């Protein structure tokens, strides 16, 4: 079972849950299809499709992940959110520290975001590892460039620098994985402007290649665009096919 799932959300900058757990060398892929129940800026039921592809060689890990949300809105089926994220992690020797680099492009209609481009780098520190649990602390800095749709005003439009720090922990048995990830993302030139996200997930091993995943998330933006609520809550449930 993979501890890191393809389920990910881009309503806050770069909130992909980091990979934890042993990953075998070579290529690994996964596809997830599920339903969503969202509250806050998105009062709706919808569907989520996501896919991930990873390649590990010795101390290097490359990961490409993409996701799109589709919902029934105003009697039409439309795409509401989409993103693509590419990241690389390089282990420094046999110790607990790795370097991390990433780029991402995303769109979020509900938050008035036409496009967001970002690129960043930093360190991933494994704080502990046992047979049944593992935890990581991430400290990264990134540049973000955002363009908002007409009618939305935001101090974050344009180019800014922001931290993207996280703490993630996973607990696993032979058939179940419980995971928690917390992100804190202040703007470097304006620390009162911050974003936070909390992800709680449970993954049940159904077969060698099939899992069932439930994800609960809470997102908070201290300074959202004009007309956008600061708090979003979501529950996603679906099947994950690994290959």
C-alpha positions, 0 to 999 in steps of 0.5 A: 500500500502506498502511504502517499496517495494521488489525492491532492488539492490546490486551493492553497498553494502547493498542498500536496501531501509529501511522500512518506514510507518506503518506495521501491525503485522504478516506476509507480503510478496510481489513479483515483476516482471519487466523490466530494462534499464541499462547504465554504466557497464551494457548496456542492457535491461533485467528482474528483479525478486524479492521477500520479506517476513516480520514479525512484532511482537510488537517492532520487525520487521524481513525482508528477501529479495532476487533478481535476474537479468536476461538479454539477453547477447551474445544471451544467457539468463544468471543470471547477479546479485543476492543477499539475505538480512536478517535484523532485526529492534527493536524499543527502546520504543515508541520513534523514534530510532530503532536498526538495524542488517543485513547480506547479500550475493550477486554476481555481474558479471558486476562489477567482483564480485564473492561473497560479504559477509557482516554483520552490525549493527547500528541505524535507527532514524525517523526524522519526521512523518506525515499522508502524509510523513515520513523520516528516518536517518540511521547510521550503520557500517558493515564488508564486505568480497569480492572475485573478478573474475579473471582479476579484481583488487580491493583494497577492496578485502578481509575483510574491515569495512565500514559505510552504512549511509542513508537518506530516505523520502516518500510522499504518497497519497491514491493511490501514494507513492513517495520515495527517498533514498540516501546512503553514504558508506565510508571505515573506514580506507580509507575515500577517498574510498566511494560509493553513491547511489540515488534511486527515486521511484514511486508506484501506487496502482492498487488494494488491492494486486497489485501495479505498481512501477517505480524505477530510480537509480544512483550509484557511486563508487569512486574506482571501480575495474580495468576495471569497470566504476565508474557510473551506471544508471538504470530504472526498471518498474514492477508489485508488488503483495502483500500477 
